[in-house]
Amino acid sequence: METVVSGIRPTGNLHLGNYFGAVKSFVQMQHEYNCLFFIADWHSLTTRPKPEDIIRSTRTILAEYLACGISPEKATIYIQSDVKEVLELYLYLNMNAYLGELERVTTFKDKVRQQPNNVNAGLLTYPTLMAADILIHKAVKVPVGKDQEQNMEKARVYARRFNTIYGVECFPEPASFSFGDKALKVPGLDGSGKMGKSDGNCIYLFEEEASIRKKVMRAVTDSGPTGQNQPKPEVIQNLFTFLDIASSRDTYEYFDEKWNDGSIRYGDLKKQIAEDLTNLIAPIREKIKEFMSDTVLLDKIARHGAEKAHESAAKTLREVREIIGFRPE
């Protein structure tokens, strides 16, 4: 069975974009692949989070994974910092990574602009840590968004480079896994094309009903159609995407007809979206609360996942140490 690895940084709650863009696909993939899903708490250190925030956010993401349907019986769910082998492989990969190529990574250059007073070595070597997360399990597929494709190419470079330097076939070159039709691009409420935490345009899976309704009613629109059967501008198509996500087909067609005949009322449209989104999110939110209230269970699941991930990682690291010339542990 092919191995798939994916991680998410504990920098806040999961939102609808995460859910429809990746997590629902993870739920399906756990039945088809050897899946390892981790919470990337080491990666989050590049932004200097507070210790209490790391603990809280890590448990929150774990609870959200479970509430969405990822099963610790089907997939390995673990916290990155619980698998120390990753750091040793990170060191070895850094020894064969070159400064110039790391400085040219787009995400690094973006972070330099965003946080000029905190341009740390972790930001520079982010691609090698990401590569270590993947290669430590010899993953052949990695579900990632387009913004991570350059980092994925670096993972393939480092796998190929290690194999070439030592004349071995240790690491497979991991392929970026596309969700295809399984993933849905969820727009932002501010009229932008994508929902994202940094843009402040999200609806979160842990969000309360009143907050969801308030956000939806403030969603960006235009002045309305000036005729019949007009193409929908992006900000309006975004609202119809939310209808497509949360509402029945009959409801979607009702408002589509109202748009086409020019009689649509955005207030009614938003109220319907808010109602259906709250109904969609409510059962997930309640499951998150249930898991969050049982920290003993969460910690048990994390330990179990770490044991499984450690077994996979230790096997790879023993091989790597022997290849390089170090004594086995």
C-alpha positions in Angstrom: 0.0 0.0 0.0 1.4 3.4 -1.0 2.4 5.8 1.8 0.9 9.3 2.0 2.1 12.0 4.4 0.6 15.4 5.1 0.8 17.9 7.9 -0.8 21.1 9.1 0.7 23.8 11.3 -1.1 24.4 14.6 -1.7 28.1 14.0 -5.4 28.3 14.6 -8.7 26.4 13.9 -9.5 24.6 10.7 -11.8 26.5 8.4 -14.2 25.5 5.6 -11.4 25.9 3.1 -9.3 23.3 4.9 -12.3 21.0 5.3 -13.4 21.0 1.7 -9.9 21.5 0.2 -8.1 18.7 2.1 -9.6 17.1 5.2 -12.6 15.5 3.4 -10.1 14.0 1.0 -8.0 12.8 3.9 -11.0 11.0 5.3 -11.4 9.1 2.0 -7.7 8.5 1.5 -7.3 6.8 4.9 -9.2 3.8 3.4 -7.0 3.6 0.3 -3.4 4.4 1.4 -1.1 4.1 4.3 -1.7 7.6 5.6 0.3 9.5 8.2 -1.2 12.9 9.1 0.8 15.0 11.5 0.5 18.3 13.3 3.5 20.4 12.4 4.3 22.1 15.7 8.1 22.5 14.9 7.2 24.4 11.7 5.1 26.8 13.8 8.2 28.0 15.7 9.2 30.2 12.8 6.5 32.7 14.1 7.5 32.4 17.8 4.2 31.2 19.2 3.7 31.2 23.0 4.2 27.7 24.7 0.6 27.7 25.9 -0.6 28.4 22.3 1.3 25.5 20.9 -0.3 23.1 23.4 -3.8 24.5 22.9 -3.6 24.7 19.1 -2.1 21.2 18.8 -4.9 19.7 20.8 -7.5 21.7 18.8 -6.2 20.5 15.4 -6.2 17.0 16.7 -9.8 17.3 17.9 -10.8 18.8 14.6 -9.2 16.0 12.6 -11.1 13.5 14.7 -14.4 15.4 14.5 -14.1 15.5 10.7 -13.8 11.7 10.4 -10.1 10.9 10.4 -9.7 7.7 12.4 -6.7 6.8 14.5 -7.6 3.2 13.6 -7.3 3.9 9.9 -4.5 6.5 9.7 -1.5 7.4 11.8 -2.2 10.8 13.5 0.7 12.2 15.4 2.4 15.4 16.6 5.6 16.2 14.7 7.7 16.9 17.8 6.9 13.5 19.2 9.0 11.9 16.4 12.6 13.0 17.1 14.0 11.1 14.1 12.7 13.8 11.9 15.2 16.3 13.3 18.2 14.0 12.7 17.1 13.5 9.1 16.6 17.3 8.9 20.2 17.8 9.9 21.5 15.4 7.2 19.4 17.0 4.5 20.6 20.5 5.5 24.2 19.3 5.0 23.3 18.8 1.3 21.1 21.8 0.8 22.6 24.9 -0.7 22.2 28.5 0.5 21.4 29.9 -2.9 18.6 27.4 -3.7 17.0 28.0 -0.3 17.1 31.8 -0.7 15.3 31.5 -4.0 12.3 29.7 -2.6 9.2 31.8 -3.1 7.7 31.1 0.3 11.0 32.2 2.0 11.0 35.5 0.1 7.4 36.1 1.0 8.1 35.5 4.7 11.1 37.9 4.6 8.7 40.6 3.4 6.0 39.7 5.9 8.3 39.5 9.0 11.5 41.4 8.3 12.4 41.5 12.0 12.3 37.7 12.3 14.1 36.2 9.3 15.3 33.1 11.1 17.2 30.0 9.9 14.0 28.0 10.4 12.3 30.0 7.6 15.3 29.5 5.3 15.4 25.8 5.9 11.7 25.2 6.0 11.9 23.1 2.8 14.4 20.7 4.3 12.3 20.2 7.4 9.3 19.6 5.2 11.4 17.2 3.1 12.4 15.4 6.3 8.8 15.0 7.4 8.1 13.3 4.0 11.2 11.3 3.4 11.4 9.9 6.9 8.4 7.7 6.0 9.5 7.2 2.4 6.2 8.7 1.3 5.4 8.5 -2.4 2.5 10.9 -2.4 2.0 14.2 -0.5 -1.3 16.1 -0.7 -0.4 19.8 -1.0 -1.7 23.0 -2.4 -0.1 24.9 -5.2 1.6 27.3 -2.8 3.7 24.3 -1.6 4.7 22.9 -4.9 8.1 24.6 -4.9 8.8 23.0 -1.5 7.7 19.7 -2.9 10.2 20.1 -5.7 12.9 20.7 -3.1 11.9 17.4 -1.4 12.4 15.6 -4.7 15.7 17.3 -5.2 17.0 16.4 -1.7 15.8 12.8 -2.1 17.6 12.5 -5.5 20.7 14.3 -4.2 21.0 12.0 -1.2 20.6 8.9 -3.5 23.2 10.3 -5.9 25.8 11.3 -3.3 25.8 7.9 -1.6 25.0 5.8 -4.7 21.9 4.3 -3.3 18.2 4.1 -3.9 17.1 5.0 -0.4 14.4 7.6 -0.9 11.6 7.6 -3.5 10.9 11.0 -5.1 7.6 12.0 -3.6 4.9 13.2 -5.9 2.5 16.0 -5.2 -0.9 14.5 -4.9 -3.8 16.4 -6.5 -7.2 16.0 -5.0 -8.8 16.7 -8.4 -12.5 16.7 -8.3 -12.5 15.6 -4.6 -11.4 19.1 -3.5 -13.4 22.2 -3.6 -11.9 25.6 -3.6 -13.8 27.6 -1.0 -13.8 31.4 -1.5 -13.2 34.1 1.1 -16.1 36.2 2.5 -14.2 39.3 1.5 -14.8 38.7 -2.2 -11.4 37.1 -2.7 -10.9 33.9 -4.5 -9.7 31.8 -1.6 -10.5 31.4 2.1 -7.3 31.8 4.2 -6.4 32.4 7.8 -4.0 35.2 7.0 -6.6 37.1 5.1 -9.2 37.1 7.9 -12.0 35.9 5.6 -12.7 32.5 7.1 -15.6 30.5 8.6 -14.1 28.1 11.1 -15.3 24.6 11.9 -15.3 25.5 15.6 -17.2 28.8 15.1 -20.5 29.5 16.9 -23.7 30.0 15.1 -24.1 33.7 15.8 -20.6 34.5 14.6 -21.2 32.5 11.3 -24.4 34.4 10.6 -22.7 37.8 11.3 -19.8 37.0 9.0 -22.1 35.8 6.2 -24.4 38.8 6.4 -21.3 41.0 6.0 -20.0 39.1 2.9 -19.0 41.4 0.0 -21.6 41.8 -2.8 -22.2 44.2 -5.7 -25.1 46.5 -6.5 -27.1 43.7 -8.1 -27.9 42.5 -11.6 -29.0 45.1 -14.1 -30.6 42.7 -16.6 -31.5 39.1 -17.1 -29.2 36.1 -17.6 -26.0 38.0 -16.9 -22.7 36.3 -16.0 -22.2 36.4 -12.2 -19.3 38.6 -11.1 -16.7 36.9 -8.8 -18.1 38.2 -5.6 -21.6 36.8 -6.4 -20.2 33.5 -7.8 -18.5 33.2 -4.4 -21.8 33.3 -2.6 -23.2 30.7 -5.0 -20.2 28.5 -4.2 -21.3 28.6 -0.5 -24.8 27.6 -1.7 -23.3 24.7 -3.6 -21.4 23.6 -0.4 -24.1 23.8 2.1 -27.6 24.0 0.5 -29.8 21.6 -1.3 -29.9 21.5 -5.1 -33.4 22.9 -5.1 -32.2 25.9 -3.0 -29.3 26.5 -5.4 -31.5 26.4 -8.4 -34.1 28.7 -6.8 -31.6 31.5 -6.2 -29.9 30.9 -9.6 -33.3 31.5 -11.2 -33.7 34.6 -9.1 -30.3 35.8 -10.4 -31.2 35.1 -14.0 -34.5 36.9 -13.9 -32.9 39.9 -12.1 -35.1 39.6 -9.0 -32.5 38.3 -6.5 -32.3 39.9 -3.1 -28.9 39.5 -1.6 -30.2 39.7 2.0 -32.4 36.7 1.4 -29.5 34.9 -0.3 -27.2 35.6 2.6 -29.7 34.5 5.2 -30.2 31.2 3.4 -26.4 30.7 3.2 -26.0 31.5 6.9 -28.8 29.1 7.8 -27.4 26.2 5.8 -23.8 26.8 6.8 -24.7 26.7 10.5 -26.5 23.5 9.9 -23.5 22.0 8.1 -21.0 23.1 10.8 -23.1 22.4 13.9 -22.5 18.6 14.1 -18.8 19.0 13.5 -18.5 21.8 16.1 -20.2 19.6 18.7 -17.9 16.7 18.0 -14.9 19.1 18.3 -16.2 20.3 21.7 -16.7 16.7 22.8 -13.1 15.7 21.8 -11.7 18.9 23.3 -13.3 18.1 26.6 -11.4 14.8 26.8 -7.7 15.7 26.9 -6.9 12.3 28.3 -8.3 10.7 25.1 -6.5 13.2 22.9 -3.2 12.6 24.5 -3.7 8.8 24.3 -4.4 9.1 20.5 -1.4 11.3 20.1 0.9 8.8 21.9 -0.5 6.0 19.9 0.1 7.8 16.7 3.6 8.8 17.8 4.5 5.1 18.5 3.4 4.1 15.0 5.2 7.0 13.3 8.3 6.4 15.4 8.4 2.8 14.2 8.3 3.9 10.5 10.8 6.8 11.1 13.3 4.7 13.1 13.5 2.1 10.4 14.4 4.8 7.8 16.9 6.5 10.1 18.7 3.2 10.8 19.2 2.8 7.0 20.3 6.4 6.6 22.8 6.3 9.4 24.3 3.1 7.9 24.5 4.7 4.4 26.2 7.8 5.7 28.7 5.8 7.8 27.4 6.4 11.3 27.1 3.7 13.9 23.6 2.3 14.3 21.8 3.2 17.5 
